[in-house]
Amino acid sequence: MHEVLIGLLLFAALGLAALSGAVKAQRGIRAATHQSMTGYAAYIQYMQDKHDLNRFGIAQQLRRRLGGLAVFGISYHTIGLLGGAVVLYGPAILTGGPSVLGYGWPILALLGLSVSASLAELSSAVPTAGGCYHWSSALGGRKWGWRAGWLHIAGYTSLFTLTNIGCAIVIYSCLSNRLGYASSAVTMIVLLALITVSQAAVHYWGARAMRWLLSGGVWLHIAAVLVIAGGLMALSWPGLYSSEMLYSRLPAAESHGVSGLSGSLSWLIGLLWLQRLFIGQDGAGHGAEEASDPRVRVPWAIYLSSVYTSIVGFALLAFMTLSWMGRSAPAPGESGSLFVMMVQAAWSNSILVLLLIAACIWLSGLQAMGVLSRSIFAMARDHSLPLSRKLAYVEPGAHLPIYSLLASAGMSLLLGVMLYGFFSQEAIPFLAAAALISLHAAYAIPIALRLRAGERHALLQDRVWHLGSWSRPAAWLSLLWLICAGLAAALIWNRWAGAAVLGGFLLSQLADLKYGSRHLAAMQGMLRRTQEEIIGIERKFPQQ
């Protein structure tokens, strides 16, 4: 019984920390000189947002029309609760045992909440589409921005690809149930290509409907979670296992035939699998140039998306784990589809429920593509990438960085075809580890620079959303966790992913020798832009 009490205390600490952080942030907003104009007139708010952007020498080229729920939807979709659970739930539970969820999840959530709060503060200080790249550039200079930007692109390419593989797995399950398709890498690659191409098409031709997709997608995710939970309840009731099983120290890795791992090491690897659901929350920061009142709404989206995922994700996966405990376990090779198998069992292989889940994951991939494209666009705008002129081009009619979107789709599809075509199931742990390592490093850079700069830095003084006296302790905790978890993923979980990220990072530093001088010149030129020059650019992109 004491195991359950400890678990409940950890979860209570999570709830208290989330609520206390929100209260501190709201007090900071009230004490700030910033005044939101959303309650007065959209045009007044737009002019205020444009003025904040122009201070960085950046013209308003993207269409600014996203409200609070739509901005929240960016971060929530890029975290991807359902998409992540499809590929990570099985490996996490079968490797680390039920306690990796009972004890591990609240700990991960508390640390993830600290990271989210630190990133939220940075997004409030620098409300641009560059995210980690711009935050690091503003606090540490061009080279640190370059490093964070390349790591962020690598991380989101892996995250985007992994999400679409999860979507393909669910769609394949539908086809397998109805048409009897046998498993093959070719089928998965074709599905992956169709998914990626459809997302690129919606980004281009459905740009004006994007805010409705973002807002509606949030409600669709909520509906899917309720449907899954209802099915599991009908499947297990009244024979649900005792909640004590969720906190058991069952050596799941040994009992399911996974050899060569000690109990503690397998638990740590299971924990790292779950950590995938606590990255991607910075997605809203890349929508800052398209959001109304981004200095308030973007940080809230980053913070609250983590809170929602922490609470709802725990409830869903804990209930699924207790439902699964009394059923026969799948073979270790099928562990990645344990989530889908449980949903199929709960709903008697209903294709409608699987299609609902696939739609939610497809939306997560859609927003991961959008975030990746904005990251590429922001770096190309500063002439720091190959083909920068093309990648920085914004189509006047759609207000979209069309070539950055195409590059995002192409990189993800190429990575997915190469990995899944040649390595099949090994692609999933590689992509999950690569996303975690890259994004942890990308997040750690601006947080470390923020600690070095101190509270008196002009940009940090300009924050609207902040935790006050809790800011520095939260930043230190976040930095230590990001470093430790990133190193554990690279050295213990998947060394091939660690080597690949390190190799990519070294190549980016070599590329700096070629593009560094023009990158510096472009950044200096942007900061020297006059208001007349900025207005001249903005005339080509009327906001309608």
VEXDREN-2710 file (C-alpha; in Angstrom, 1 decimal):
% VEXDREN-2710
k/r/px/py/pz
1/MET/0.0/0.0/0.0
2/HIS/2.9/2.4/0.7
3/GLU/3.9/2.1/-3.0
4/VAL/0.5/3.6/-4.0
5/LEU/0.9/6.3/-1.4
6/ILE/4.3/7.3/-2.7
7/GLY/2.9/7.4/-6.3
8/LEU/0.0/9.5/-5.3
9/LEU/2.2/11.9/-3.4
10/LEU/4.4/12.3/-6.5
11/PHE/1.3/13.0/-8.7
12/ALA/0.0/15.4/-6.0
13/ALA/3.4/17.2/-6.1
14/LEU/3.0/17.5/-9.9
15/GLY/-0.4/19.0/-9.6
16/LEU/0.7/21.5/-7.0
17/ALA/3.8/22.5/-9.0
18/ALA/1.7/23.0/-12.1
19/LEU/-0.8/25.2/-10.3
20/SER/1.8/27.2/-8.4
21/GLY/3.7/27.8/-11.6
22/ALA/0.6/29.1/-13.3
23/VAL/-0.2/31.4/-10.4
24/LYS/3.4/32.8/-10.4
25/ALA/3.2/33.4/-14.1
26/GLN/-0.1/35.2/-13.9
27/ARG/1.3/37.5/-11.2
28/GLY/4.2/38.3/-13.5
29/ILE/1.9/39.1/-16.4
30/ARG/-0.2/41.5/-14.2
31/ALA/3.0/43.2/-12.9
32/ALA/4.4/43.7/-16.5
33/THR/4.1/46.9/-18.4
34/HIS/2.7/44.9/-21.4
35/GLN/-1.0/45.4/-22.0
36/SER/-2.9/42.9/-24.1
37/MET/-5.2/44.6/-26.7
38/THR/-7.1/41.5/-27.7
39/GLY/-10.2/42.7/-25.8
40/TYR/-10.3/46.0/-27.7
41/ALA/-9.7/45.5/-31.4
42/ALA/-7.9/42.9/-33.5
43/TYR/-6.2/45.7/-35.6
44/ILE/-4.7/47.4/-32.5
45/GLN/-3.4/44.0/-31.2
46/TYR/-2.0/43.3/-34.6
47/MET/-0.1/46.6/-34.7
48/GLN/1.3/46.0/-31.2
49/ASP/2.5/42.5/-32.3
50/LYS/4.0/43.8/-35.5
51/HIS/5.9/46.5/-33.5
52/ASP/7.3/43.8/-31.2
53/LEU/8.5/41.9/-34.3
54/ASN/9.9/44.9/-36.1
55/ARG/12.1/45.6/-33.1
56/PHE/14.2/42.6/-34.2
57/GLY/14.5/44.0/-37.7
58/ILE/11.9/41.4/-39.0
59/ALA/9.1/42.3/-41.3
60/GLN/5.6/40.8/-40.9
61/GLN/5.4/38.4/-43.8
62/LEU/3.4/35.5/-42.3
63/ARG/-0.3/35.8/-41.8
64/ARG/-1.1/36.7/-38.1
65/ARG/-4.4/35.2/-37.1
66/LEU/-4.0/32.4/-34.6
67/GLY/-5.9/32.7/-31.3
68/GLY/-5.2/31.2/-27.9
69/LEU/-6.6/27.7/-28.6
70/ALA/-4.9/27.5/-32.0
71/VAL/-1.6/28.4/-30.5
72/PHE/-2.1/25.9/-27.7
73/GLY/-2.9/23.3/-30.5
74/ILE/0.6/23.8/-32.0
75/SER/2.4/22.7/-28.9
76/TYR/-0.1/20.1/-27.9
77/HIS/0.0/18.5/-31.4
78/THR/3.8/18.5/-31.6
79/ILE/4.1/16.8/-28.2
80/GLY/1.7/14.2/-29.8
81/LEU/0.2/12.2/-26.9
82/LEU/-1.4/9.6/-29.1
83/GLY/1.3/9.5/-31.8
84/GLY/3.9/9.1/-29.2
85/ALA/2.0/6.4/-27.3
86/VAL/1.6/4.3/-30.4
87/VAL/5.3/3.8/-30.8
88/LEU/6.7/4.2/-27.2
89/TYR/4.1/2.8/-24.8
90/GLY/4.9/-0.9/-25.6
91/PRO/8.7/-0.6/-25.4
92/ALA/8.5/1.6/-22.2
93/ILE/6.3/-0.8/-20.3
94/LEU/7.9/-4.0/-21.6
95/THR/11.4/-2.8/-20.9
96/GLY/10.9/-0.8/-17.6
97/GLY/7.9/-2.5/-16.1
98/PRO/4.7/-0.9/-14.8
99/SER/6.6/1.2/-12.2
100/VAL/8.2/3.2/-15.0
101/LEU/4.8/4.7/-15.4
102/GLY/3.7/4.8/-11.8
103/TYR/6.8/6.3/-10.4
104/GLY/8.6/7.5/-13.5
105/TRP/5.8/9.5/-15.2
106/PRO/5.2/12.0/-12.4
107/ILE/9.0/12.6/-12.1
108/LEU/9.4/13.1/-15.8
109/ALA/6.3/15.4/-15.8
110/LEU/7.8/17.6/-13.0
111/LEU/11.1/17.9/-14.8
112/GLY/9.3/18.5/-18.1
113/LEU/7.2/21.2/-16.5
114/SER/10.4/23.0/-15.4
115/VAL/11.7/22.8/-18.9
116/SER/8.5/24.1/-20.3
117/ALA/8.4/27.1/-17.9
118/SER/12.0/28.0/-18.9
119/LEU/11.2/27.8/-22.6
120/ALA/8.0/29.8/-22.1
121/GLU/9.9/32.6/-20.5
122/LEU/12.3/32.8/-23.5
123/SER/9.4/32.8/-25.9
124/SER/7.9/35.7/-24.1
125/ALA/11.1/37.7/-24.4
126/VAL/11.8/36.9/-28.1
127/PRO/8.4/36.4/-29.9
128/THR/9.8/35.3/-33.3
129/ALA/9.4/32.2/-35.5
130/GLY/13.0/31.1/-34.9
131/GLY/12.5/29.6/-31.4
132/CYS/15.7/28.1/-30.0
133/TYR/17.7/29.6/-32.8
134/HIS/16.6/33.2/-32.2
135/TRP/16.6/32.8/-28.4
136/SER/20.2/31.6/-28.5
137/SER/21.3/34.3/-31.0
138/ALA/19.7/37.0/-28.9
139/LEU/21.4/35.9/-25.7
140/GLY/24.7/34.4/-26.8
141/GLY/25.4/35.6/-30.3
142/ARG/25.4/34.2/-33.8
143/LYS/27.4/31.0/-33.3
144/TRP/25.3/29.8/-30.4
145/GLY/22.2/30.5/-32.4
146/TRP/23.7/28.5/-35.3
147/ARG/24.3/25.5/-33.1
148/ALA/20.9/25.6/-31.4
149/GLY/19.2/26.0/-34.8
150/TRP/20.9/23.0/-36.5
151/LEU/20.2/20.8/-33.5
152/HIS/16.6/21.9/-33.5
153/ILE/16.2/21.1/-37.2
154/ALA/17.7/17.7/-36.6
155/GLY/15.5/17.0/-33.6
156/TYR/12.2/18.0/-35.3
157/THR/13.1/16.1/-38.5
158/SER/13.4/13.0/-36.3
159/LEU/10.2/13.8/-34.4
160/PHE/8.2/14.5/-37.5
161/THR/9.3/11.3/-39.1
162/LEU/8.6/9.3/-35.9
163/THR/5.1/10.8/-35.7
164/ASN/4.3/9.8/-39.3
165/ILE/5.6/6.3/-38.8
166/GLY/3.1/6.0/-35.8
167/CYS/0.3/7.2/-38.1
168/ALA/1.4/4.6/-40.7
169/ILE/1.3/1.9/-38.1
170/VAL/-2.3/2.7/-37.2
171/ILE/-3.4/3.0/-40.8
172/TYR/-1.7/-0.3/-41.6
173/SER/-3.6/-1.9/-38.7
174/CYS/-6.8/-0.8/-40.4
175/LEU/-5.7/-2.3/-43.7
176/SER/-4.6/-5.5/-42.1
177/ASN/-7.9/-6.0/-40.3
178/ARG/-10.0/-5.3/-43.3
179/LEU/-7.9/-6.5/-46.3
180/GLY/-5.6/-9.0/-44.7
181/TYR/-2.4/-7.3/-45.8
182/ALA/0.8/-9.0/-44.6
183/SER/3.4/-6.8/-42.9
184/SER/6.1/-5.4/-45.3
185/ALA/8.5/-2.5/-45.3
186/VAL/7.2/-1.5/-48.8
187/THR/3.6/-1.0/-47.5
188/MET/4.9/1.1/-44.6
189/ILE/7.0/3.2/-46.9
190/VAL/4.1/3.8/-49.3
191/LEU/1.8/4.8/-46.4
192/LEU/4.6/7.1/-45.0
193/ALA/4.9/8.8/-48.4
194/LEU/1.1/9.3/-48.8
195/ILE/0.9/10.7/-45.2
196/THR/3.7/13.2/-45.7
197/VAL/2.5/14.4/-49.2
198/SER/-1.0/14.9/-47.9
199/GLN/0.3/17.0/-45.0
200/ALA/2.3/19.2/-47.3
201/ALA/-0.7/19.6/-49.6
202/VAL/-2.9/20.7/-46.6
203/HIS/-0.3/23.2/-45.5
204/TYR/-0.3/24.8/-48.9
205/TRP/-4.0/24.6/-50.0
206/GLY/-5.5/24.7/-46.6
207/ALA/-3.4/27.5/-45.1
208/ARG/-6.5/29.7/-44.4
209/ALA/-8.1/26.8/-42.5
210/MET/-5.1/26.0/-40.4
211/ARG/-6.3/27.8/-37.3
212/TRP/-9.5/25.7/-37.4
213/LEU/-7.5/22.5/-37.8
214/LEU/-5.4/23.5/-34.8
215/SER/-8.4/24.3/-32.6
216/GLY/-10.5/21.4/-33.8
217/GLY/-7.6/19.0/-33.5
218/VAL/-7.4/19.7/-29.8
219/TRP/-11.1/18.7/-29.3
220/LEU/-10.6/15.7/-31.6
221/HIS/-7.7/14.5/-29.4
222/ILE/-9.9/14.9/-26.3
223/ALA/-12.6/12.9/-28.0
224/ALA/-10.1/10.1/-29.0
225/VAL/-8.8/9.9/-25.4
226/LEU/-12.3/9.6/-24.0
227/VAL/-13.2/6.9/-26.6
228/ILE/-10.1/4.9/-25.8
229/ALA/-10.7/5.1/-22.1
230/GLY/-14.3/4.2/-22.5
231/GLY/-13.4/1.1/-24.5
232/LEU/-10.8/0.0/-21.9
233/MET/-13.3/0.4/-19.1
234/ALA/-15.8/-1.7/-20.9
235/LEU/-13.1/-4.3/-21.7
236/SER/-11.8/-4.6/-18.1
237/TRP/-14.7/-3.7/-15.8
238/PRO/-15.1/-5.0/-13.1
239/GLY/-11.9/-7.1/-13.3
240/LEU/-9.3/-4.3/-13.3
241/TYR/-6.1/-5.0/-11.5
242/SER/-5.4/-3.3/-8.3
243/SER/-3.6/0.1/-8.6
244/GLU/-0.8/-1.4/-6.6
245/MET/0.3/-3.2/-9.7
246/LEU/1.1/0.1/-11.3
247/TYR/3.9/0.6/-8.7
248/SER/5.2/-2.9/-8.8
249/ARG/8.9/-3.5/-9.3
250/LEU/8.2/-6.3/-11.8
251/PRO/11.3/-7.0/-13.9
252/ALA/9.4/-6.6/-17.1
253/ALA/12.5/-6.7/-19.3
254/GLU/13.5/-10.2/-18.1
255/SER/9.9/-11.6/-18.0
256/HIS/9.4/-10.6/-21.6
257/GLY/12.7/-12.1/-22.9
258/VAL/14.8/-9.0/-23.1
259/SER/18.2/-10.1/-22.0
260/GLY/21.4/-8.3/-21.2
261/LEU/19.9/-5.5/-19.1
262/SER/20.0/-5.1/-15.3
263/GLY/16.8/-4.1/-13.5
264/SER/17.9/-0.5/-12.9
265/LEU/19.2/-0.1/-16.4
266/SER/16.0/-1.4/-18.0
267/TRP/14.0/0.9/-15.8
268/LEU/16.1/3.9/-17.0
269/ILE/15.6/2.9/-20.6
270/GLY/11.9/2.6/-20.1
271/LEU/12.0/6.1/-18.6
272/LEU/13.8/7.4/-21.6
273/TRP/11.1/6.0/-23.9
274/LEU/8.5/7.9/-22.0
275/GLN/10.6/11.1/-22.2
276/ARG/9.6/11.3/-25.8
277/LEU/6.3/12.7/-24.6
278/PHE/8.0/15.6/-22.9
279/ILE/9.7/17.1/-25.9
280/GLY/8.1/19.2/-28.6
281/GLN/6.3/21.7/-26.3
282/ASP/8.3/24.6/-27.8
283/GLY/6.3/24.2/-31.0
284/ALA/4.1/27.2/-30.2
285/GLY/7.2/29.4/-30.1
286/HIS/7.6/28.8/-33.9
287/GLY/4.1/30.2/-34.4
288/ALA/4.9/33.5/-32.7
289/GLU/4.9/35.5/-35.9
290/GLU/1.4/34.1/-36.8
291/ALA/-0.2/34.4/-33.3
292/SER/-2.1/37.2/-31.8
293/ASP/-0.5/38.6/-28.6
294/PRO/2.3/36.0/-28.8
295/ARG/4.2/37.4/-25.8
296/VAL/1.4/36.1/-23.6
297/ARG/-0.4/33.3/-25.6
298/VAL/2.7/31.5/-26.8
299/PRO/4.3/30.9/-23.3
300/TRP/0.9/29.8/-21.9
301/ALA/0.6/27.4/-24.8
302/ILE/4.1/25.9/-24.1
303/TYR/3.4/25.6/-20.4
304/LEU/-0.2/24.4/-20.5
305/SER/0.4/21.8/-23.2
306/SER/2.9/20.1/-20.9
307/VAL/0.4/20.3/-18.0
308/TYR/-2.4/18.7/-20.1
309/THR/-0.1/16.0/-21.5
310/SER/1.2/15.2/-18.0
311/ILE/-2.2/14.7/-16.4
312/VAL/-4.3/13.2/-19.3
313/GLY/-1.4/11.1/-20.5
314/PHE/-0.8/9.5/-17.1
315/ALA/-4.5/8.8/-16.7
316/LEU/-4.8/7.2/-20.1
317/LEU/-1.6/5.1/-20.0
318/ALA/-2.1/4.1/-16.4
319/PHE/-5.6/2.8/-17.1
320/MET/-4.3/1.0/-20.2
321/THR/-1.5/-0.6/-18.2
322/LEU/-3.9/-1.9/-15.5
323/SER/-6.2/-3.3/-18.3
324/TRP/-3.3/-5.0/-20.0
325/MET/-1.9/-6.7/-16.8
326/GLY/-4.5/-9.5/-16.9
327/ARG/-4.1/-10.2/-20.6
328/SER/-1.5/-12.3/-22.4
329/ALA/1.6/-10.2/-23.3
330/PRO/2.7/-9.8/-26.9
331/ALA/6.1/-10.9/-28.1
332/PRO/8.9/-8.4/-27.6
333/GLY/9.1/-7.8/-31.4
334/GLU/5.6/-6.5/-31.3
335/SER/6.0/-4.3/-28.3
336/GLY/5.8/-1.1/-30.4
337/SER/2.2/-1.8/-31.3
338/LEU/1.0/-2.7/-27.8
339/PHE/-1.1/0.5/-27.6
340/VAL/-2.8/-0.3/-30.9
341/MET/-3.4/-3.9/-29.8
342/MET/-5.1/-2.8/-26.6
343/VAL/-7.3/-0.4/-28.5
344/GLN/-8.3/-3.1/-30.9
345/ALA/-9.1/-5.4/-28.0
346/ALA/-11.2/-2.7/-26.3
347/TRP/-13.2/-1.9/-29.4
348/SER/-13.3/-5.3/-31.1
349/ASN/-11.1/-4.2/-34.0
350/SER/-13.3/-1.3/-34.9
351/ILE/-11.9/0.5/-37.9
352/LEU/-13.6/3.7/-36.9
353/VAL/-11.7/4.0/-33.6
354/LEU/-8.4/3.3/-35.4
355/LEU/-9.2/5.9/-38.0
356/LEU/-10.0/8.4/-35.3
357/ILE/-6.6/7.8/-33.7
358/ALA/-4.9/8.0/-37.1
359/ALA/-6.5/11.3/-37.7
360/CYS/-5.2/12.7/-34.4
361/ILE/-1.7/11.4/-35.2
362/TRP/-1.9/12.9/-38.7
363/LEU/-2.7/16.3/-37.2
364/SER/0.3/15.9/-34.9
365/GLY/2.5/15.2/-38.0
366/LEU/0.9/18.2/-39.8
367/GLN/2.0/20.6/-37.0
368/ALA/5.4/19.0/-36.6
369/MET/6.0/19.8/-40.3
370/GLY/4.8/23.3/-39.7
371/VAL/7.2/23.8/-36.8
372/LEU/10.1/22.3/-38.7
373/SER/9.4/24.5/-41.7
374/ARG/9.4/27.7/-39.6
375/SER/12.7/26.7/-38.0
376/ILE/14.2/26.2/-41.5
377/PHE/12.6/29.5/-42.7
378/ALA/14.0/31.5/-39.7
379/MET/17.5/30.3/-40.3
380/ALA/17.3/30.7/-44.1
381/ARG/16.0/34.3/-43.6
382/ASP/19.4/35.0/-41.9
383/HIS/21.2/33.3/-44.8
384/SER/22.6/30.6/-42.6
385/LEU/21.5/27.6/-44.7
386/PRO/22.3/26.3/-48.2
387/LEU/19.7/27.6/-50.7
388/SER/18.8/30.3/-48.2
389/ARG/17.2/32.5/-50.9
390/LYS/14.7/29.8/-51.8
391/LEU/14.1/28.5/-48.3
392/ALA/13.4/32.1/-47.0
393/TYR/10.9/32.8/-49.8
394/VAL/7.4/33.6/-48.6
395/GLU/4.6/33.2/-51.2
396/PRO/2.6/36.5/-51.0
397/GLY/-0.8/35.0/-51.6
398/ALA/-0.6/32.1/-49.1
399/HIS/1.8/33.9/-46.6
400/LEU/3.7/30.7/-46.4
401/PRO/7.4/29.8/-46.6
402/ILE/6.5/27.2/-49.3
403/TYR/10.0/26.0/-50.1
404/SER/10.8/25.5/-46.4
405/LEU/7.6/23.4/-46.2
406/LEU/8.7/21.3/-49.1
407/ALA/12.2/20.9/-47.6
408/SER/10.6/19.7/-44.3
409/ALA/8.5/17.1/-46.1
410/GLY/11.4/16.0/-48.3
411/MET/13.9/15.6/-45.4
412/SER/11.4/13.6/-43.3
413/LEU/10.3/11.3/-46.1
414/LEU/13.9/10.6/-47.1
415/LEU/14.9/9.9/-43.5
416/GLY/11.9/7.6/-43.0
417/VAL/12.4/5.7/-46.3
418/MET/16.1/5.1/-45.5
419/LEU/15.6/4.0/-42.0
420/TYR/12.4/2.0/-42.3
421/GLY/13.4/0.6/-45.6
422/PHE/16.7/-0.8/-44.4
423/PHE/16.3/-1.2/-40.7
424/SER/12.5/-1.6/-40.2
425/GLN/11.7/-1.8/-36.4
426/GLU/15.2/-0.5/-35.4
427/ALA/14.2/2.8/-37.0
428/ILE/11.7/3.6/-34.2
429/PRO/14.2/3.6/-31.2
430/PHE/16.8/5.3/-33.4
431/LEU/14.4/8.2/-34.3
432/ALA/13.0/8.5/-30.7
433/ALA/16.5/8.7/-29.3
434/ALA/17.8/11.1/-32.0
435/ALA/14.8/13.4/-31.4
436/LEU/15.4/13.4/-27.6
437/ILE/19.1/14.0/-27.8
438/SER/18.9/16.7/-30.4
439/LEU/16.0/18.6/-28.9
440/HIS/17.5/18.4/-25.4
441/ALA/20.7/19.9/-26.6
442/ALA/18.7/22.6/-28.5
443/TYR/16.7/23.5/-25.4
444/ALA/19.8/23.4/-23.1
445/ILE/21.7/26.0/-25.2
446/PRO/19.3/29.0/-24.7
447/ILE/18.5/28.0/-21.1
448/ALA/22.3/28.0/-20.3
449/LEU/22.8/31.3/-22.1
450/ARG/19.8/32.8/-20.1
451/LEU/21.5/31.7/-16.9
452/ARG/24.8/33.2/-18.0
453/ALA/23.2/36.5/-19.0
454/GLY/21.5/37.0/-15.6
455/GLU/18.2/38.6/-14.8
456/ARG/19.5/42.1/-15.7
457/HIS/19.8/41.3/-19.5
458/ALA/17.6/43.7/-21.5
459/LEU/15.6/40.9/-23.2
460/LEU/14.9/39.1/-20.0
461/GLN/13.8/42.4/-18.4
462/ASP/11.3/42.6/-21.2
463/ARG/9.6/39.3/-20.5
464/VAL/5.9/39.3/-19.9
465/TRP/5.4/35.7/-18.8
466/HIS/7.8/34.6/-16.1
467/LEU/8.0/32.8/-12.7
468/GLY/9.6/35.7/-10.8
469/SER/11.9/34.4/-8.0
470/TRP/11.4/30.8/-9.3
471/SER/12.9/31.5/-12.7
472/ARG/16.5/30.8/-12.0
473/PRO/16.0/27.6/-9.9
474/ALA/13.7/26.3/-12.6
475/ALA/16.2/27.1/-15.3
476/TRP/19.0/25.4/-13.4
477/LEU/16.9/22.3/-12.8
478/SER/15.9/22.2/-16.5
479/LEU/19.5/22.6/-17.6
480/LEU/20.8/19.7/-15.4
481/TRP/17.9/17.4/-16.5
482/LEU/18.3/18.2/-20.2
483/ILE/22.0/17.4/-20.0
484/CYS/21.7/14.2/-17.9
485/ALA/18.8/12.8/-20.0
486/GLY/20.5/13.7/-23.3
487/LEU/23.7/12.0/-22.2
488/ALA/21.8/8.9/-21.0
489/ALA/20.0/8.6/-24.3
490/ALA/23.2/8.9/-26.3
491/LEU/25.4/6.7/-24.1
492/ILE/23.0/4.0/-22.8
493/TRP/19.8/3.9/-24.8
494/ASN/20.9/4.2/-28.4
495/ARG/24.5/4.9/-29.2
496/TRP/23.9/4.9/-32.9
497/ALA/21.5/7.8/-32.5
498/GLY/24.1/9.6/-30.3
499/ALA/26.8/9.1/-32.9
500/ALA/24.5/10.3/-35.6
501/VAL/23.6/13.5/-33.8
502/LEU/27.2/14.1/-32.9
503/GLY/28.2/13.6/-36.6
504/GLY/25.5/15.9/-37.8
505/PHE/26.5/18.5/-35.3
506/LEU/30.2/18.4/-36.4
507/LEU/29.1/18.7/-40.0
508/SER/27.1/21.8/-39.1
509/GLN/30.2/23.3/-37.6
510/LEU/32.1/22.7/-40.8
511/ALA/29.2/24.3/-42.7
512/ASP/29.7/27.4/-40.5
513/LEU/33.1/27.9/-42.2
514/LYS/31.3/28.4/-45.5
515/TYR/28.1/30.2/-44.4
516/GLY/29.3/31.9/-41.2
517/SER/30.4/35.2/-42.7
518/ARG/27.3/35.8/-44.8
519/HIS/25.2/34.7/-41.8
520/LEU/26.8/37.4/-39.6
521/ALA/26.4/40.0/-42.4
522/ALA/22.7/39.2/-42.8
523/MET/22.0/39.4/-39.1
524/GLN/23.8/42.7/-38.8
525/GLY/22.0/44.0/-41.8
526/MET/18.6/43.0/-40.4
527/LEU/19.3/44.8/-37.1
528/ARG/20.2/48.0/-39.1
529/ARG/16.9/48.0/-41.1
530/THR/15.0/51.2/-40.9
531/GLN/11.2/51.3/-40.4
532/GLU/10.8/52.4/-44.0
533/GLU/12.6/49.3/-45.3
534/ILE/10.5/47.0/-43.1
535/ILE/7.3/48.7/-44.3
536/GLY/8.5/48.3/-47.9
537/ILE/8.7/44.5/-47.4
538/GLU/5.4/44.3/-45.6
539/ARG/3.5/46.0/-48.4
540/LYS/3.9/42.8/-50.4
541/PHE/2.2/40.8/-47.7
542/PRO/-1.1/42.5/-46.8
543/GLN/-2.9/41.0/-43.8
544/GLN/-6.4/40.1/-44.7
END
